[in-house]
Amino acid sequence: MTETKLPTVVPMLAYENASAAIEFLTTAFGFTERFRFTDDDGRITHAELAHGDGTGQGVVMLVDFGNGYESPATHVRTCEAARRWMDTPYIVNGVFVQVGDVRAHFDRAKAGGAAMLSEVEDTGHGILYRAADPEGHRWMFSQLSA
């Protein structure tokens, strides 16, 4: 593997099924898989996905955490407090991503099966929408400034 430069801040997300998450994130949200490492059982021990062009590229790291980890979607089914946190469409411990055309990205995400938490809206500080992936991780996508 060749060494790749990383942004100064990189979100690291645990998943119950990182392979399925990678498939979803590449299809619905337009990420590109950079690489993945697996153990002898095929469990993903580390994966990196990129988003954007080479000058403004963002990265997110993923792992099949195991050890009894529950995704946000699983956790809200068993915890009243977590269910209340997720009642709002705002981002709770989520990932913010800038895209070139937020309306086209919204359509792609919706077609890809994302749980849409808000429509595309002009908030006065950006045009954006909010979505959740199948394991309940929350994402906010905002249009790049001109």
HELIX and SHEET records of a PDB file:
HELIX    1   1 ALA A   18  ALA A   28  1                                  11    
HELIX    2   2 PRO A   72  THR A   78  1                                   7    
HELIX    3   3 GLU A   80  TRP A   85  1                                   6    
HELIX    4   4 VAL A  102  ALA A  111  1                                  10    
SHEET    1   A 4 MET A  12  TYR A  15  0                                        
SHEET    2   A 4 GLY A  58  ASP A  64  1                                        
SHEET    3   A 4 ILE A  44  HIS A  51 -1                                        
SHEET    4   A 4 THR A  32  THR A  38 -1                                        
SHEET    1   B 4 VAL A  95  VAL A  99  0                                        
SHEET    2   B 4 ARG A 138  GLN A 143  1                                        
SHEET    3   B 4 ILE A 127  ALA A 132 -1                                        
SHEET    4   B 4 ALA A 115  MET A 116 -1                                        
SHEET    1   C 4 VAL A  95  VAL A  99  0                                        
SHEET    2   C 4 ARG A 138  GLN A 143  1                                        
SHEET    3   C 4 ILE A 127  ALA A 132 -1                                        
SHEET    4   C 4 GLU A 121  ASP A 122 -1                                        
END                                                                             
